[in-house]
Amino acid sequence: MKCRVCKAPAVIDVRRHNANFCQPHFLKLCRDQVGKAIDQFAMLSPGERVLVAVSGGKDSLALWDVLLDLGYETDGLYVGLGIGDYSESSADYARAFAEDRDRRLVEVDLRETHGYDIPTGAKSARRAPCSVCGISKRHVFDRAALDGGYDALATGHNLDDEAAVLFGNVLRWETEYLARQQPVLPARDGFPRKIKPLIRLGERETAAYCILRGIDYEVEECPMAAGNKHLGYKEALNAVETTSPGSKQQFYFGYLERAAALFTACEGESADGIALAPCANCGAPTPGEVCAFCRLAERAARTQAVAAPVRKAAS
Amino acid sequence: MKCRVCKAPAVIDVRRHNANFCQPHFLKLCRDQVGKAIDQFAMLSPGERVLVAVSGGKDSLALWDVLLDLGYETDGLYVGLGIGDYSESSADYARAFAEDRDRRLVEVDLRETHGYDIPTGAKSARRAPCSVCGISKRHVFDRAALDGGYDALATGHNLDDEAAVLFGNVLRWETEYLARQQPVLPARDGFPRKIKPLIRLGERETAAYCILRGIDYEVEECPMAAGNKHLGYKEALNAVETTSPGSKQQFYFGYLERAAALFTACEGESADGIALAPCANCGAPTPGEVCAFCRLAERAARTQAVAAPVRKAAS
């Protein structure tokens, strides 16, 4: 197994590209693919300030590392989700990475700042933890990027993630979500620009990138995500990818090239009629009076306040 | 396990409907679902004459049986594909069914009528057997339906088939195929109306229908289809269906309801520019001078004619 570029012994095969790479050329491939995604979708201009949402996992740390390497001015954002040991060890990986590179890591702890964590929030809202986590992170990400005056917020969604989300969206033909599934969402009143520079890399590649770069990351999957639909979609696509390497890339990029515009055009018409106004509580744009995040935080606070007396009364 | 309708002991569970059924109510369910599909998509009017393409397998024989039961005037069409024992035994099942019900079975043997069979055709064309089989069957189906003056040609594509085809089409975002993936294709110059009345039934249901109705069918899968992509797509969707029953139905009918129109509108514009003219050889409508089927048959004839001398010269 030899490197496609220099014929030195290869350390990894990338079946999607039908090629093997040595360590330096694999790392270069990763950087090039991130640079290509940034250029292809006009995610960033040189010199822009980027806030990278880091979970402590392979994807977000690889992303931060590559963006630093490409010369962008970046800080990290870590959101404390309060998922027991998992959150504590994830935070340590994010902190160690930032300290090592002498970069700022903005930390927002959900419980300290908003009075709940993911396990209690999910219980209060009677929603799946992944759904509550999504609402919470989106809110904190947006606020931190705007407050810090960053030009864009970058997340570590990789090709596997985006393909699985797309699969879920087409399985239910969620035309509204399909219309919004873009590698870049431009800034608009009350929302920062959001970018996904890892879309040209699979999760096997981001893991290999971290290992080869000596980046320690949280290897465990989130314990609350076990058995969720997203992981099932990933498995189904992995089965297809195994027999037809490149299927995920074709699926996701084919969507962007040939189908996304149909959904944005169709949904744009209906979305134009929906006016967004500042949330009465936090000021974030929302179609209602109070945004989904504030409704969630408020419900969690209320449930926790009454939880003890209710339990006593019931026993 | 009790029948949802009459509480008698059930013989089958249909997880998609979250219900169990006794034998009579399961058979009624199957008939009702076929009737509903016919009405919902205006496939047939009462009294119309239908040619049912039968392979000898569970789907097409169940379809023929239900259409007879619903009172449609139907004949069968069997195409001899020349795939060894598989084709011979399939033909026997189709013939036995027709004889039992005293219905006419139109038989077209590919080799007798067009000079090739699927194995030799695939070799000559250097194409996958499933692709050659598709081209061949479409041609024979169209011609037989038109020549016989039938109002429609019915095929036994079930929900699993259509969901898997849709999955393949979205994996590659084949917008042209997506635009045409409809349960009814209206008749147009040189093409008969084509209908798929089984789209509301899964293959587990058509198999159970045949067993409960005492219909003998070819149980073997086509030996030339082993390992093809379509079967891989079915497996991937089956994995999703197992954890989320109803996913396939939601996927396929959600497409028809919310997305298909986007693709037909977009493809309609480009298709309008393509003029079809009669094939110089067989008269079927084609965008070229000679249709894909006649090119295939001609190439197969030429390859077979020269095969022996070429082999001698090479040895």
Chai-1 contact restraints between the chains, C-beta under 6 A:
chainA,res_idxA,chainB,res_idxB,connection_type,confidence,min_distance_angstrom,max_distance_angstrom,comment,restraint_id
A,V170,B,V170,contact,1.0,0.0,6.0,A-B,restraint_1
A,L171,B,S247,contact,1.0,0.0,6.0,A-B,restraint_2
A,L171,B,F251,contact,1.0,0.0,6.0,A-B,restraint_3
A,R172,B,Q250,contact,1.0,0.0,6.0,A-B,restraint_4
A,R172,B,G254,contact,1.0,0.0,6.0,A-B,restraint_5
A,W173,B,G254,contact,1.0,0.0,6.0,A-B,restraint_6
A,W173,B,Y255,contact,1.0,0.0,6.0,A-B,restraint_7
A,W173,B,R258,contact,1.0,0.0,6.0,A-B,restraint_8
A,W173,B,A259,contact,1.0,0.0,6.0,A-B,restraint_9
A,T175,B,R258,contact,1.0,0.0,6.0,A-B,restraint_10
A,G232,B,T243,contact,1.0,0.0,6.0,A-B,restraint_11
A,A236,B,A236,contact,1.0,0.0,6.0,A-B,restraint_12
A,A236,B,A239,contact,1.0,0.0,6.0,A-B,restraint_13
A,A236,B,V240,contact,1.0,0.0,6.0,A-B,restraint_14
A,A239,B,A236,contact,1.0,0.0,6.0,A-B,restraint_15
A,V240,B,A236,contact,1.0,0.0,6.0,A-B,restraint_16
A,T243,B,G232,contact,1.0,0.0,6.0,A-B,restraint_17
A,S247,B,L171,contact,1.0,0.0,6.0,A-B,restraint_18
A,Q250,B,R172,contact,1.0,0.0,6.0,A-B,restraint_19
A,F251,B,L171,contact,1.0,0.0,6.0,A-B,restraint_20
A,G254,B,W173,contact,1.0,0.0,6.0,A-B,restraint_21
A,Y255,B,W173,contact,1.0,0.0,6.0,A-B,restraint_22
A,R258,B,W173,contact,1.0,0.0,6.0,A-B,restraint_23
A,R258,B,T175,contact,1.0,0.0,6.0,A-B,restraint_24
A,A259,B,W173,contact,1.0,0.0,6.0,A-B,restraint_25
A,L262,B,L262,contact,1.0,0.0,6.0,A-B,restraint_26
A,L262,B,C266,contact,1.0,0.0,6.0,A-B,restraint_27
A,C266,B,L262,contact,1.0,0.0,6.0,A-B,restraint_28
